Amino acid sequence: MEATLRSPQTSVDLGQLPSSPEYLRVQQRVLRQFIQGLLFEAVLPVVEEASGPGEQRAFSLTGRDVQGREVSYTAWGARKVSFGRIRLATRPVQRRDANGHQREATLVGFMAEVVGAVVPAERLPFLMEELQQTLLKDAQSRILSGMPTSPDLTWDHDAWEGWLQEGHPYHPSYKSRLGFTLDDNAAYGPEFRRDVRPVWLAVAHEHCRVSLSASLSLAAFLREELGEATLARFRRLLVAAARRPQEYVFLPVHPWQWSHVILPTFQAELADGRLCYLGTGDDAYLAQQSIRTLANASRPRRANLKLALSIVNTSTSRILAAHTVENSARISDWLHDLVTRDEAARECGVIILREVLGVAYDASRLAEPQCSLAYGTLGAVWRESLHRYLHPGERALAFNGLTQLAATGVPMLDGWVRHHGVAAWTRRLLEVTVTPLIHLLYAHGIGLESHGQNILLIHCDGWPERIALKDFHDGVRYSPALLAEPERAPCLVPEPASHAAVNRNSYIQTESADEVRDFTYDAFVFIALTELCLCLEQHYDLSEESFWAMTAEVIRAYQAEHPALKPRFALFDLFAPTVSIEELTKRRLFGDAEKRFATRDNPLHPYRPGA
C-alpha cells in the first residue's frame, strides 16, 4: 500500500508560527496533556462532574487572575479503567473569568493563573520554557513534515521513525528539545527526515574509556563500519598531524554537539592532540525518535549510532555519562548470552539489539571547571542494526507507532487491524510482546525499561511475529540476589555520586523485587500497553476490560507452561492490587531531588489466577 502524503510546506515564517492554526491545535494538546498529568498525579484539587452521556466528565481547576479574582479552567474527558488514567477529549480547554465570560484557554494563562500557585517560584520559568518550546517545535514539525493521510505499510522501521512524530503520550514536555533553535530542530529533528553526517574525532587511548563486546575485534569492527576508504583517509590525517593512528580510537560526534559543545569545551585537547578532528565520513544517517540515535541511511546493515547530545528532551539531558557508555557492551553481552542459552527465549524469537561498542572521553581526568562542563558530552555507543536480523518478508516498526494517527485521524495500523480482525490481531500482539518481557522478569529477575521506542514489533504484512529490544546501557534493573544466575551478572562501573544526586531514578541495581517489576511495568504496561488499549477502544470498540483480560490470559498461559517458576510469580507479582507509577509531571514541577512515585490500582488485578 503506497503512502498518500499531505504535502508539507517547504518553509515557514517563524514569526507567523504563533498565529498559525497548527500552533493553536498544538497548544490545546500541550494543555490537555499537562492537565491529564496534573489530575492523574493529584497535584491540584479538581471539581469533577458528569457531563453528557456515559463516562464523560467535566474537570475544573481554579486559579487567580492578576487582580486576585477567581478563574476556572475546564477540560472534558473520562477516568479510565487503566490505572485510573485521565483521557481528555479533543474539545478545547475553556477558561471562565470572574464575570462568567468564557474563551479558549492559553498555556501562558494556565501557567500564570493555576500552576504558579503550586510550583516553587524558582522552578516555574524552567517549566514554562519546556512547555513553550514543546509548543513551538511541535507546531513547526506539523507544518513542515507532511503527515501521511494513509501510510505505506511496507515502510521499513527506519522510514517509520520519521513519521512517528507524536512524542511521549503522557509527559507534558514531549518535544521541548531545549538547546535546539527552530532552525536546529528542522535540521536534526527526526520528523524532517534530513540527512545527518556525524563529525569524526580521534581520541588518544589514554584519554578515553572503551566498552567492546567480547564477540568483536575493535579494528575489524571499525573497518566494517567505516569502510576501508574512510578508515584509510582518517589514518592519513592522523599521520599528517604527526600522530600514530594505533594510539587513537575513532569517535563520532553529532554535528550540533560538535559546534555547540565540543569545539568550545575541548579547545585545549584539540590543540595538543588528545583529540584530533577528522571531518565527516561517507555515510549519511537519519535521526530516530530519540534524536541522538542515528540510523545509517547509506548502508542500513551498519550499526546505529547513539551520540551524546547536550539538549534536554522530555526533561532529560541527552548526554552519555561515561559509566553508562562503559557498561553498554557488558550489559548487552550479558543479555545476549542469556537469551541465546535460554530455550524459552529462543522460542519467542526475541532479539537483543546489542550495544557492541562504546567510547567516551574520560572527563574525570580534567580539572574543574572543565570537568563539569565536559561531563557526558563526548561519547558514543554503536548498536546493532535490526536489518541484520530480519527474515525475508519481515518488517518492523516501533511499538509506539501502533498508536500514531495519520492525518485523517485514523491509526496508522488501521489496514492491519481491519485485515486481521481486532481481537485476533490484539491477542497475537500481546503474545509476542508480553511473553518475552515477563519471561526475562520471571525466569531471570531482569526488568527492562521497555517503553514504546525501545520495543520494535516485527511483523509480516501486519501480523505480529516477534520483537526486538534495545537501549540497555541504562535501561535495565535487577537485584543481584534475585537473578537466576547471579554469577553471570556483568561487573558494572558504578555511577558517580554526582550523577546519582542529579537523577535519583537513574540506577541499575536495587534490593527490591518490586522495583525490578515496576521498572518493566511503568514503561511497558502503564504507558505502552495502556496507550494501545485506549487507542483500540476509541477506534475499534475493543473495551479496556477485554484488552486487560487478554493481557492477563497471556500471562496466565505463560505461568501454566512454567510451573517451576511459581515462587517467582509471587515475587514479581504482575497481578498485585496496586503498582507504583513514576510521577513524570511532579518531576517537572518539583524536581528530581527525591523519587516521585504514585500507587495506583492495577488493571490486571481483577484477572488474577483464581479470581
C-alpha positions as CSV (number, residue, x, y, z in Angstrom):
1,M,0.0,0.0,0.0
2,E,1.6,3.2,-1.2
3,A,1.5,6.1,1.2
4,T,-0.7,9.1,0.4
5,L,1.1,12.2,1.8
6,R,-0.2,15.5,2.8
7,S,2.2,17.9,1.1
8,P,4.5,19.6,3.6
9,Q,5.4,23.3,3.4
10,T,8.9,23.8,2.3
11,S,9.4,26.6,4.8
12,V,7.6,28.5,7.4
13,D,7.9,32.2,8.5
14,L,8.8,31.6,12.1
15,G,7.3,35.0,13.0
16,Q,3.9,33.7,11.8
17,L,4.1,30.4,13.7
18,P,2.3,31.5,16.9
19,S,-0.7,32.7,14.8
20,S,-1.0,29.6,12.7
21,P,-3.9,27.1,13.0
22,E,-1.3,24.3,13.8
23,Y,0.0,26.3,16.7
24,L,-3.5,26.7,18.2
25,R,-4.1,22.9,17.8
26,V,-0.8,22.0,19.4
27,Q,-1.4,24.5,22.2
28,Q,-4.5,22.6,23.1
29,R,-2.7,19.3,23.0
30,V,0.0,20.6,25.4
31,L,-2.6,21.9,27.7
32,R,-4.6,18.7,27.7
33,Q,-1.6,16.5,28.2
34,F,-0.3,18.7,31.1
35,I,-3.8,18.8,32.7
36,Q,-4.1,15.0,32.4
37,G,-0.8,14.6,34.3
38,L,-1.9,17.1,37.0
39,L,-5.1,15.3,37.5
40,F,-3.7,11.8,37.5
41,E,-1.0,12.7,39.9
42,A,-3.4,14.6,42.2
43,V,-1.3,17.8,42.1
44,L,-4.3,20.2,42.3
45,P,-7.8,19.9,43.7
46,V,-10.4,19.4,41.0
47,V,-14.1,19.7,40.7
48,E,-15.3,16.7,38.7
49,E,-18.9,16.5,37.4
50,A,-20.8,14.3,35.0
51,S,-21.0,15.9,31.5
52,G,-23.0,14.2,28.8
53,P,-23.7,10.5,28.3
54,G,-21.7,7.6,29.5
55,E,-18.4,8.2,31.3
56,Q,-17.8,11.7,30.1
57,R,-16.8,14.2,32.9
58,A,-16.0,17.8,33.2
59,F,-12.8,18.5,35.2
60,S,-12.4,22.1,36.5
61,L,-9.4,23.6,38.1
62,T,-9.4,27.0,39.8
63,G,-6.9,29.8,39.9
64,R,-6.5,33.5,40.4
65,D,-6.0,36.2,37.8
66,V,-3.6,39.2,38.2
67,Q,-6.3,41.1,40.2
68,G,-6.7,38.1,42.6
69,R,-10.2,37.2,41.2
70,E,-11.1,33.5,40.9
71,V,-11.0,31.9,37.4
72,S,-11.6,28.4,36.3
73,Y,-10.2,26.1,33.6
74,T,-12.4,23.2,32.4
75,A,-11.5,20.2,30.3
76,W,-13.7,17.3,29.3
77,G,-12.9,13.6,29.3
78,A,-13.1,10.4,31.3
79,R,-11.4,8.4,34.0
80,K,-10.4,5.2,32.5
81,V,-10.2,1.7,33.9
82,S,-6.5,1.6,33.0
83,F,-4.8,2.8,36.3
84,G,-7.4,5.5,36.6
85,R,-5.7,7.4,33.8
86,I,-7.5,10.6,32.7
87,R,-8.2,10.8,29.0
88,L,-9.3,14.2,27.9
89,A,-11.3,14.7,24.7
90,T,-10.0,17.0,21.9
91,R,-12.6,19.6,22.9
92,P,-10.6,22.8,23.7
93,V,-9.9,23.6,27.3
94,Q,-12.0,26.6,28.4
95,R,-11.2,29.5,30.7
96,R,-14.0,31.2,32.6
97,D,-13.3,34.5,34.3
98,A,-14.8,36.1,37.4
99,N,-17.6,37.6,35.3
100,G,-18.6,34.3,33.7
101,H,-17.0,35.1,30.3
102,Q,-15.6,32.0,28.6
103,R,-12.9,31.6,26.0
104,E,-10.3,29.0,24.8
105,A,-7.5,28.6,27.4
106,T,-3.9,29.5,26.6
107,L,-0.8,27.9,28.0
108,V,0.6,31.1,29.3
109,G,-2.6,31.9,31.1
110,F,-3.0,28.5,32.7
111,M,0.6,28.6,33.9
112,A,0.3,32.0,35.5
113,E,-3.2,31.6,37.0
114,V,-3.2,27.9,38.1
115,V,0.2,26.3,38.1
116,G,2.0,29.3,39.5
117,A,0.3,28.7,42.9
118,V,1.8,25.3,43.4
119,V,5.2,25.3,41.7
120,P,8.2,26.8,43.5
121,A,8.9,30.2,42.1
122,E,12.5,29.3,41.1
123,R,11.2,26.3,39.0
124,L,8.3,27.9,37.2
125,P,10.4,29.7,34.5
126,F,12.2,26.4,33.6
127,L,8.9,24.5,33.3
128,M,7.4,27.3,31.3
129,E,10.3,27.2,28.9
130,E,10.0,23.5,28.4
131,L,6.3,23.7,27.6
132,Q,6.6,26.7,25.4
133,Q,9.5,25.1,23.4
134,T,7.4,21.9,23.1
135,L,4.6,24.0,21.7
136,L,6.7,25.8,19.1
137,K,8.6,22.8,17.9
138,D,5.6,20.6,17.6
139,A,3.8,23.2,15.7
140,Q,6.8,23.7,13.4
141,S,7.0,19.9,12.7
142,R,3.4,19.6,11.9
143,I,3.6,22.4,9.3
144,L,6.8,21.2,7.7
145,S,6.8,17.4,7.9
146,G,3.7,16.5,5.9
147,M,2.0,13.6,7.7
148,P,0.6,10.8,5.6
149,T,-3.1,10.6,5.2
150,S,-2.6,6.9,4.8
151,P,0.7,5.2,5.5
152,D,2.8,2.9,3.3
153,L,2.6,-0.3,5.3
154,T,5.7,-1.6,3.6
155,W,7.9,1.0,5.1
156,D,10.9,-0.4,7.0
157,H,11.4,0.6,10.6
158,D,14.0,3.3,9.8
159,A,11.5,5.0,7.5
160,W,8.7,4.7,10.0
161,E,10.8,6.6,12.6
162,G,10.5,9.8,10.6
163,W,6.7,9.6,10.7
164,L,6.2,8.8,14.3
165,Q,6.2,12.4,15.5
166,E,3.7,12.4,18.4
167,G,6.3,12.2,21.1
168,H,5.7,10.9,24.6
169,P,1.9,10.4,25.1
170,Y,2.0,11.3,28.8
171,H,5.0,13.5,29.5
172,P,4.0,17.2,29.3
173,S,7.2,18.4,27.7
174,Y,7.1,15.8,25.0
175,K,9.1,17.8,22.4
176,S,11.0,20.5,24.3
177,R,14.4,19.8,22.8
178,L,15.9,22.6,24.9
179,G,19.2,23.7,23.3
180,F,17.9,23.4,19.7
181,T,16.7,26.6,17.9
182,L,13.9,26.1,15.5
183,D,16.5,26.0,12.7
184,D,18.3,23.3,14.6
185,N,15.1,21.4,15.0
186,A,14.4,21.5,11.3
187,A,17.9,20.3,10.6
188,Y,18.1,17.5,13.2
189,G,14.6,16.6,14.3
190,P,13.5,13.1,13.1
191,E,10.2,14.4,11.7
192,F,12.1,16.3,9.0
193,R,13.9,13.3,7.6
194,R,17.1,15.1,6.7
195,D,20.5,13.5,6.3
196,V,22.8,13.9,9.3
197,R,26.5,13.4,8.9
198,P,28.4,12.9,12.1
199,V,31.7,14.6,12.7
200,W,34.5,12.1,13.5
201,L,37.3,12.6,16.0
202,A,40.3,10.5,17.0
203,V,40.7,10.2,20.8
204,A,44.0,9.2,22.4
205,H,43.6,5.8,24.0
206,E,44.8,7.0,27.4
207,H,42.1,9.7,27.5
208,C,39.1,7.6,26.7
209,R,37.1,4.7,28.1
210,V,36.1,1.9,25.8
211,S,33.5,-0.9,26.1
212,L,33.7,-3.6,23.5
213,S,31.6,-6.7,23.0
214,A,33.6,-9.9,23.7
215,S,32.4,-11.1,20.2
216,L,34.3,-8.3,18.4
217,S,37.7,-7.2,17.3
218,L,37.8,-3.4,17.6
219,A,39.9,-3.0,14.4
220,A,37.8,-5.3,12.4
221,F,34.5,-3.8,13.6
222,L,35.6,-0.2,12.7
223,R,36.9,-1.4,9.3
224,E,33.4,-2.9,8.6
225,E,31.6,0.2,9.9
226,L,33.7,2.9,8.3
227,G,34.8,1.1,5.2
228,E,38.4,0.8,4.0
229,A,38.5,4.1,2.1
230,T,37.2,6.2,5.1
231,L,39.4,4.4,7.5
232,A,42.5,5.0,5.4
233,R,41.6,8.6,5.0
234,F,41.3,9.1,8.7
235,R,44.6,7.4,9.3
236,R,46.3,9.6,6.7
237,L,45.0,12.7,8.5
238,L,46.5,11.4,11.8
239,V,49.9,10.7,10.2
240,A,49.8,14.2,8.6
241,A,49.3,15.6,12.0
242,A,52.3,13.7,13.3
243,R,50.1,11.3,15.3
244,R,50.3,7.5,15.5
245,P,47.0,6.0,14.4
246,Q,47.4,2.9,16.6
247,E,47.3,5.2,19.6
248,Y,43.8,6.6,18.9
249,V,40.2,5.4,18.9
250,F,37.7,6.9,16.4
251,L,34.6,8.6,17.9
252,P,31.6,10.0,16.1
253,V,30.0,13.3,17.3
254,H,26.6,14.7,16.4
255,P,27.2,17.8,14.2
256,W,25.2,20.1,16.6
257,Q,27.2,18.8,19.5
258,W,30.5,19.4,17.7
259,S,29.8,23.1,17.0
260,H,27.9,24.0,20.2
261,V,29.7,21.9,22.9
262,I,32.8,20.0,21.8
263,L,34.7,22.7,19.9
264,P,34.2,25.3,22.7
265,T,34.8,22.9,25.6
266,F,37.7,20.9,24.2
267,Q,39.8,23.6,22.6
268,A,43.0,22.7,24.6
269,E,42.6,19.0,23.8
270,L,42.2,19.7,20.1
271,A,45.2,21.9,20.2
272,D,47.5,19.4,21.9
273,G,46.4,16.3,20.1
274,R,44.5,14.5,22.8
275,L,41.6,14.9,20.3
276,C,42.1,15.1,16.5
277,Y,39.4,16.4,14.1
278,L,38.9,14.1,11.1
279,G,35.8,15.6,9.4
280,T,32.8,13.6,8.2
281,G,32.6,10.1,6.9
282,D,31.0,8.9,3.7
283,D,27.7,7.6,5.2
284,A,24.5,9.6,5.7
285,Y,22.3,8.9,8.7
286,L,18.7,9.6,9.7
287,A,17.7,10.7,13.2
288,Q,15.5,8.3,15.0
289,Q,12.8,9.2,17.5
290,S,15.2,9.7,20.4
291,I,17.0,12.3,18.2
292,R,20.5,11.4,19.4
293,T,20.3,7.9,17.8
294,L,21.1,7.8,14.1
295,A,20.4,5.0,11.7
296,N,22.7,4.5,8.7
297,A,20.7,5.5,5.6
298,S,23.6,4.8,3.2
299,R,24.2,1.2,4.5
300,P,21.3,0.1,6.7
301,R,23.1,-3.0,7.9
302,R,25.8,-0.9,9.6
303,A,25.3,0.0,13.3
304,N,23.0,2.7,14.7
305,L,25.0,5.4,16.4
306,K,23.8,6.7,19.8
307,L,25.6,10.0,20.4
308,A,25.9,12.4,23.3
309,L,23.7,15.4,22.7
310,S,23.6,18.3,25.2
311,I,19.9,19.1,24.8
312,V,17.1,18.4,27.2
313,N,14.1,16.4,25.9
314,T,11.2,15.1,27.9
315,S,13.0,16.8,30.7
316,T,16.1,14.5,30.5
317,S,19.6,15.6,29.5
318,R,20.6,13.5,26.5
319,I,24.3,13.3,27.3
320,L,26.0,10.0,27.6
321,A,27.7,9.6,31.0
322,A,30.9,7.7,30.7
323,H,30.0,5.0,33.2
324,T,26.9,4.2,31.1
325,V,28.9,4.0,27.9
326,E,31.5,1.8,29.7
327,N,28.7,-0.5,30.8
328,S,26.9,-0.7,27.5
329,A,28.6,-3.7,25.9
330,R,28.9,-5.5,29.2
331,I,25.1,-5.4,29.7
332,S,24.4,-6.3,26.1
333,D,26.7,-9.3,26.1
334,W,25.1,-10.5,29.3
335,L,21.6,-10.2,27.9
336,H,22.5,-11.7,24.6
337,D,24.2,-14.7,26.2
338,L,21.2,-15.2,28.5
339,V,18.7,-15.2,25.6
340,T,20.9,-17.3,23.4
341,R,21.2,-20.1,26.0
342,D,17.5,-19.9,27.1
343,E,15.2,-22.3,25.2
344,A,12.0,-20.4,26.0
345,A,13.6,-17.1,24.9
346,R,14.7,-18.7,21.6
347,E,11.2,-20.0,21.0
348,C,9.9,-16.4,21.4
349,G,12.3,-15.3,18.8
350,V,13.2,-12.2,20.9
351,I,16.1,-10.2,19.6
352,I,18.6,-8.3,21.8
353,L,20.0,-5.5,19.7
354,R,23.4,-5.3,21.3
355,E,25.3,-2.2,22.1
356,V,28.6,-3.7,20.9
357,L,31.0,-0.7,21.3
358,G,31.0,2.3,23.5
359,V,33.7,5.1,23.5
360,A,33.6,8.1,25.9
361,Y,36.2,10.8,26.6
362,D,37.3,10.4,30.2
363,A,36.3,13.8,31.6
364,S,37.3,12.7,35.1
365,R,40.9,13.4,34.1
366,L,40.1,17.1,33.5
367,A,40.4,19.8,36.1
368,E,37.5,21.9,37.3
369,P,35.5,23.7,36.0
370,Q,36.2,22.0,32.6
371,C,35.4,18.6,34.1
372,S,31.9,19.6,34.9
373,L,31.4,21.2,31.6
374,A,32.7,18.2,29.7
375,Y,30.8,15.5,31.8
376,G,28.9,13.2,29.4
377,T,29.3,15.4,26.4
378,L,31.7,13.3,24.3
379,G,30.7,9.7,23.9
380,A,29.0,7.3,21.5
381,V,27.5,3.8,21.5
382,W,27.3,1.6,18.5
383,R,24.1,-0.5,18.4
384,E,23.4,-3.4,16.1
385,S,21.1,-2.7,13.2
386,L,17.9,-4.7,13.1
387,H,18.3,-5.2,9.4
388,R,20.8,-7.9,10.2
389,Y,18.2,-10.0,12.0
390,L,15.1,-9.7,9.8
391,H,14.0,-12.7,7.8
392,P,12.6,-12.4,4.2
393,G,9.2,-10.9,4.3
394,E,9.6,-9.4,7.8
395,R,9.4,-5.7,8.5
396,A,9.3,-3.7,11.8
397,L,8.2,-0.6,13.5
398,A,8.5,0.9,17.0
399,F,5.7,-0.2,19.3
400,N,4.6,3.5,19.9
401,G,3.9,3.6,16.1
402,L,0.9,1.4,16.7
403,T,-1.0,4.4,18.2
404,Q,0.3,7.1,15.8
405,L,-2.6,8.7,13.9
406,A,-2.5,9.5,10.2
407,A,-3.5,12.9,9.0
408,T,-7.1,11.6,8.5
409,G,-7.3,10.9,12.3
410,V,-7.3,7.1,12.0
411,P,-4.4,4.9,13.4
412,M,-1.5,4.2,11.1
413,L,-2.2,0.5,11.7
414,D,-5.8,0.7,10.5
415,G,-5.2,-1.5,7.5
416,W,-3.6,-4.3,9.6
417,V,-6.3,-4.3,12.2
418,R,-9.1,-4.4,9.7
419,H,-7.4,-7.1,7.6
420,H,-6.7,-9.5,10.5
421,G,-9.5,-8.5,12.9
422,V,-9.1,-6.5,16.0
423,A,-9.5,-9.4,18.5
424,A,-7.2,-11.8,16.7
425,W,-4.6,-9.2,16.0
426,T,-4.6,-7.8,19.5
427,R,-4.3,-11.3,21.1
428,R,-1.3,-12.1,18.8
429,L,0.4,-8.8,19.5
430,L,0.1,-9.4,23.3
431,E,1.5,-12.9,22.9
432,V,4.6,-11.7,21.0
433,T,5.3,-8.7,23.2
434,V,4.3,-9.6,26.7
435,T,5.7,-13.2,26.7
436,P,9.4,-12.4,26.3
437,L,9.3,-9.4,28.7
438,I,7.7,-11.4,31.5
439,H,10.0,-14.3,30.8
440,L,13.0,-12.1,31.4
441,L,11.4,-10.9,34.6
442,Y,10.1,-14.2,36.0
443,A,12.8,-16.6,34.8
444,H,15.8,-14.3,35.2
445,G,14.9,-11.4,37.5
446,I,15.5,-8.7,35.0
447,G,13.3,-5.7,34.4
448,L,13.7,-3.7,31.2
449,E,12.6,-0.1,30.5
450,S,10.6,-1.2,27.5
451,H,8.7,1.9,26.5
452,G,7.3,2.4,23.1
453,Q,10.5,3.4,21.4
454,N,12.5,0.5,22.8
455,I,10.3,-2.3,21.5
456,L,10.4,-3.0,17.8
457,L,7.5,-5.1,16.6
458,I,8.5,-7.4,13.8
459,H,5.6,-8.4,11.5
460,C,4.7,-10.0,8.3
461,D,2.0,-8.0,6.5
462,G,1.0,-6.5,9.8
463,W,0.7,-9.9,11.6
464,P,2.9,-9.7,14.7
465,E,5.7,-12.3,14.7
466,R,8.3,-11.3,17.4
467,I,10.0,-8.3,19.0
468,A,13.5,-6.8,19.2
469,L,14.6,-5.0,22.3
470,K,17.1,-2.2,22.6
471,D,18.7,0.6,24.7
472,F,20.3,-1.3,27.6
473,H,23.1,0.9,28.8
474,D,20.9,2.5,31.4
475,G,17.6,0.7,30.7
476,V,18.0,-2.4,32.9
477,R,17.2,-3.0,36.5
478,Y,17.8,-6.1,38.7
479,S,18.6,-7.3,42.2
480,P,21.8,-9.3,42.2
481,A,20.4,-11.6,44.9
482,L,17.3,-12.3,42.8
483,L,19.0,-13.1,39.5
484,A,18.6,-16.7,38.3
485,E,22.3,-16.8,37.5
486,P,23.9,-14.1,39.7
487,E,27.4,-15.4,38.9
488,R,26.9,-14.4,35.2
489,A,25.9,-10.8,36.0
490,P,28.2,-8.2,34.5
491,C,30.7,-6.3,36.6
492,L,29.4,-2.7,36.2
493,V,31.1,0.6,36.6
494,P,29.2,2.4,39.3
495,E,27.6,5.7,38.7
496,P,29.4,8.7,40.3
497,A,27.7,10.2,43.3
498,S,27.3,13.5,41.4
499,H,25.3,11.6,38.7
500,A,23.0,9.9,41.3
501,A,22.4,13.2,43.0
502,V,21.1,14.8,39.8
503,N,18.8,12.0,38.9
504,R,17.6,9.7,41.7
505,N,15.8,7.5,39.1
506,S,19.0,6.6,37.2
507,Y,20.3,3.3,38.7
508,I,20.5,-0.3,37.6
509,Q,20.9,-2.4,40.8
510,T,18.4,-2.5,43.6
511,E,17.5,-4.7,46.5
512,S,13.7,-4.5,45.9
513,A,11.8,-7.1,43.8
514,D,9.0,-4.6,43.4
515,E,11.4,-2.0,41.9
516,V,12.5,-4.6,39.4
517,R,8.9,-5.5,38.5
518,D,7.8,-1.8,38.3
519,F,10.7,-0.9,36.0
520,T,9.1,-3.1,33.4
521,Y,5.6,-2.3,34.5
522,D,5.9,1.5,34.4
523,A,7.2,2.0,30.9
524,F,5.6,-1.1,29.2
525,V,2.3,-1.6,30.9
526,F,1.4,1.9,32.2
527,I,2.5,3.7,29.1
528,A,2.9,1.4,26.0
529,L,0.1,-1.1,26.7
530,T,-2.3,1.5,28.1
531,E,-1.9,3.8,25.2
532,L,-2.6,0.9,22.8
533,C,-5.6,-0.2,24.9
534,L,-7.2,3.2,24.8
535,C,-6.5,3.5,21.1
536,L,-8.1,0.2,20.3
537,E,-11.1,1.2,22.5
538,Q,-11.6,4.5,20.8
539,H,-11.1,3.4,17.2
540,Y,-12.2,-0.3,17.2
541,D,-14.6,-0.7,20.1
542,L,-12.3,-3.1,21.9
543,S,-13.2,-2.4,25.6
544,E,-10.5,-1.8,28.2
545,E,-11.8,-4.7,30.1
546,S,-11.4,-7.0,27.1
547,F,-7.8,-5.8,26.5
548,W,-6.7,-6.3,30.1
549,A,-8.4,-9.7,30.2
550,M,-6.5,-10.7,27.1
551,T,-3.2,-9.5,28.6
552,A,-3.9,-11.5,31.8
553,E,-4.7,-14.6,29.7
554,V,-1.3,-14.3,28.1
555,I,0.4,-14.0,31.5
556,R,-1.6,-16.9,33.0
557,A,-0.8,-19.1,29.9
558,Y,2.9,-18.4,30.5
559,Q,2.6,-19.3,34.1
560,A,0.8,-22.5,33.3
561,E,3.6,-23.5,30.9
562,H,6.3,-22.8,33.6
563,P,5.1,-24.2,36.9
564,A,8.6,-24.5,38.2
565,L,8.7,-20.7,38.3
566,K,5.7,-20.4,40.7
567,P,7.7,-18.8,43.5
568,R,8.9,-16.1,41.1
569,F,5.3,-15.3,40.1
570,A,4.6,-14.2,43.6
571,L,8.0,-12.4,44.0
572,F,7.4,-10.3,40.8
573,D,3.6,-10.1,41.1
574,L,2.1,-8.7,38.0
575,F,-1.4,-9.2,39.4
576,A,-0.8,-7.2,42.6
577,P,-3.7,-5.0,43.7
578,T,-1.6,-1.9,43.2
579,V,1.6,-0.9,41.5
580,S,4.0,2.1,41.7
581,I,3.9,4.5,38.8
582,E,6.6,7.2,38.2
583,E,5.1,10.7,38.5
584,L,6.5,12.4,35.5
585,T,4.5,15.6,35.9
586,K,5.5,16.1,39.5
587,R,9.2,15.6,38.5
588,R,8.8,18.6,36.2
589,L,7.0,20.6,38.8
590,F,9.2,19.8,41.9
591,G,12.4,18.4,40.6
592,D,14.4,15.2,40.9
593,A,15.9,15.6,44.4
594,E,13.7,12.8,45.6
595,K,11.9,9.8,43.9
596,R,8.4,10.6,42.9
597,F,6.0,7.6,42.6
598,A,2.3,7.1,43.0
599,T,0.4,4.0,44.0
600,R,-2.3,3.1,41.5
601,D,-4.8,0.3,41.0
602,N,-3.5,-2.4,38.8
603,P,-5.9,-3.1,35.8
604,L,-4.6,-6.7,35.7
605,H,-5.6,-7.5,39.3
606,P,-9.3,-8.4,38.5
607,Y,-8.0,-11.1,36.2
608,R,-5.5,-12.7,38.6
609,P,-5.3,-16.5,38.7
610,G,-8.2,-17.9,40.8
611,A,-10.2,-14.6,40.8
